[in-house]
Every structure is written in C-alpha cells, then in structure tokens.
Amino acid sequence: MDYDYDALARADLRARFAERPLNMWRYAELLPLAGEPAVGRAVGGTPLLPAPRLGARLGVDQVWIKNDAVCHPTLSFKDRVVSLSISVAVGFGFDHIACASTGNLANAVAAGAAALGLKATIFIPRTLEGAKIVATQVYGARVIAIDGTYDDVNRLCAEAADRYRWAFVNVNLRPYYAEGSKTYALEIADQLGWRLPDHVVAPMAGGSLVAKIDKSWSELAKLGLIEERARPTRIHGAQPVGCSPIADAVIAGRELIVPVKEPRTIARSLAIGNPADGFYAARAIRQSGGSAAAVTDAEIVAAMRLLAETEGVFTETAGGVTVAAAQRLVAQGAIQRDESLVLCITGQGLKTTDPLLAELPRPPVIGPRLSELAAIV
Ligand SMILES: *Cc1c(COP(=O)(O)O)cnc(C)c1O
C-alpha cells in the first residue's frame, strides 16, 4: 500500500503529528483511512518504558519495552490492526466482521464489532487458551472452534469469505489490517524523539508485524522524518521452537519458508505454521542485517518471569518469546552491550497463565496469627 510520498514530504508531518494525541491515529497520513475511525479512537499510544533492570540482566545498557500488553481495549497490539480494518470495513458497507485467529485477534475483533453493534463470527483452532475464548465470547461474538491447526482455520476462512459477505479482517481486508501494525513502530520512533534504536526484537506469527516495522521506518526515512542512520536498525525476529518457519529460514540463510505442519508450543498466539507474510518478514530481517532466534517453552516461561520480576510488566507467552530471543541474541554477540535495543511486548500475561501455574509455588496458607507468620518468614 503506497501513499503520495512526494506530497507528504512537503507537509510538515512532525508538527501535524505533535498536535494530535498520542495514539495510533496520530499518524493518519500514513494510514489507508479517509476521515475519522469508526471504532477504536483511543487505541495505541502505549508506553515505551526504559528497562534498566532487565537491561542489566540481559547485559545491554539501553533497553526499552514497547508495551502493548496494555493496549486498549483488549490488551494486545491486535487492537491496532482491528481498529483500522473494521473502520475500513464499515466504510465499505459491511455489517458482519470475521477473522481467523490465534487468540488476540479474536478478542480485538469481538470487542470492536460489539462497540459498533456489528455481527462478529470468529474462527479459532480448538486448542486455544480458555482465557482467550472467554475474552471473545463475552462481547457476544459467535466463536467457532475448528478441529485443526491455524492453517486449517485460515483455509476455511478463505473459502467462507467467498461464500458469505463478511469482512474477514485478516483475509479479504488483510492489506488494511497489516497497515495498522505500522502504528506500533511509528510510535516507537516518535517516542524516541524521531530516532531509531540499534536493534529491535519482535515476535513473529504470520510475519506481518516485522514486515511492517520495516515498512513504517522506511516511510519515515523517505519522508525525512528520521535521521539517516550510519547503520540501519537491525530487525530481529523471534519465534518458539515448536513453530519457527520464519526464524528457521533466516537462520539457514534460505529464502524458502518451509511450513510447519503441526505447531507445538505454549506460544499459541504465534502458532502459524504457514505464515502469510513470512517471505516479507525474512526479507526485512535480512536487509536490515538482523537475525532470528527460536526459543524453547522453558526459555519462554523463564523470560516471562524475568520481565515481570525486573520491570513489573506481565506479558503473555509471545512476549516471553521476544525476551528469550533477545537473551539468545546477546549471548551470540548479535546484540552488543553498548548498543540500544527495543523489545516488542505485544500481549498481556493474564491471557496465558497456564504455563506459569505449573511453575510458580502455591502460596502457603496460614491462620491469621502472628505466630504462624513468624514460623514461615
Ligand atoms: C498476532 C501476534 C503477533 C504477531 O503477529 P504477526 O503480525 O502475525 O507476525 C505477535 N504478538 C502477539 C501477542 C500477537 O497476538
């Protein structure tokens, strides 16, 4: 999706952006929506937190967390893509919104449709976390669980999109959905004072977010809104070992993305075996001089705890994948101590508590007596 970059380069975009509240619509000129959003007016504008205590543990001096675990209203970066694609869908005259989801998209579509009184039908793999199903059904959406992988769900949705006049945000409206991801990276640049970090580590499912981080920063450079860097920001992609088709291709140095037939990972939000934008994500990583990492379930849980214990940020399994991948990349020397690093935290920990329940001790139970307290502290 292209914009009139020549005209935009002549506009004083930084000044225009600065006049608007910090949320995803601040960057309206770089989004494919004419006029006001129909839904999600306050979406985005999430904190970019300095993370010195995590940085000390990683061995990197300057670390920030872009925290979409607190993105309004459904606590993941999917609220961005959904606000844009539903707003576009309404303009096209759709009254029924649908999607194929690994969880967070389901939550965001259901909430967005509810806020406009639209019908919603959500397709998920049957193995989805209970919290993500509850946080979809509560909005009154029809949820249909498919006995199969996400790729099976997606294939069914592609067929259903031909049959029913529904707006599938990540199928027939996918180009709009994908552009919404850009706002996450535009905010990072804005919040760093229109400078970019040396490194960014982002989780990958379909690969859209990573591809759009690259696109949004290229657009800012093209428009003269950020300084030319001597060396481009290295974009690193993170996936769980049980489903790492993009990371594997990057690590092996091949262009071909080999689909994973049966994903097996606690990071269910990233469990897309045949990633729609895998090629573009891998290319963006390669061209930036970045790399990739695939991390184990145990590393993911440990990294979720590390982030929570050092910075007070509770992220879902996908965020654990990001932090664990950063640890790996530092150990490999791909990220150096004196370089700056942004970690993409894209979802909320309260949605994926199961892997932690097995790890954390049960709290001791005592009677309300000081003597009993004294016996254990
Ligand atoms: C969907 C999702 C991603 C990755 O998205 P893609 O653009 O498909 O790569 C990352 N983190 C979370 C929490 C997600 O829900």
The ligand as an SDF file (V2000), in Angstrom:
LIG
                    3D

 15 15  0  0  0  0  0  0  0  0999 V2000
   -0.5310  -11.7160   16.3000 C   0  0  0  0  0  0  0  0  0  0  0  0
    0.5250  -11.5210   17.3090 C   0  0  0  0  0  0  0  0  0  0  0  0
    1.8750  -11.3270   16.9710 C   0  0  0  0  0  0  0  0  0  0  0  0
    2.4840  -11.4710   15.5940 C   0  0  0  0  0  0  0  0  0  0  0  0
    1.7930  -11.0310   14.5740 O   0  0  0  0  0  0  0  0  0  0  0  0
    2.1590  -11.2210   13.0460 P   0  0  0  0  0  0  0  0  0  0  0  0
    1.9680   -9.8610   12.5200 O   0  0  0  0  0  0  0  0  0  0  0  0
    1.1460  -12.1930   12.5320 O   0  0  0  0  0  0  0  0  0  0  0  0
    3.5410  -11.7440   12.8990 O   0  0  0  0  0  0  0  0  0  0  0  0
    2.7630  -11.0300   17.9850 C   0  0  0  0  0  0  0  0  0  0  0  0
    2.3670  -10.9770   19.2640 N   0  0  0  0  0  0  0  0  0  0  0  0
    1.1050  -11.2020   19.6290 C   0  0  0  0  0  0  0  0  0  0  0  0
    0.7700  -11.1700   21.0890 C   0  0  0  0  0  0  0  0  0  0  0  0
    0.1300  -11.4760   18.6700 C   0  0  0  0  0  0  0  0  0  0  0  0
   -1.1300  -11.6770   19.0600 O   0  0  0  0  0  0  0  0  0  0  0  0
  1  2  1  0
  2  3  1  0
  2 14  2  0
  3  4  1  0
  3 10  2  0
  4  5  1  0
  5  6  1  0
  6  7  2  0
  6  8  1  0
  6  9  1  0
 10 11  1  0
 11 12  2  0
 12 13  1  0
 12 14  1  0
 14 15  1  0
M  END
$$$$
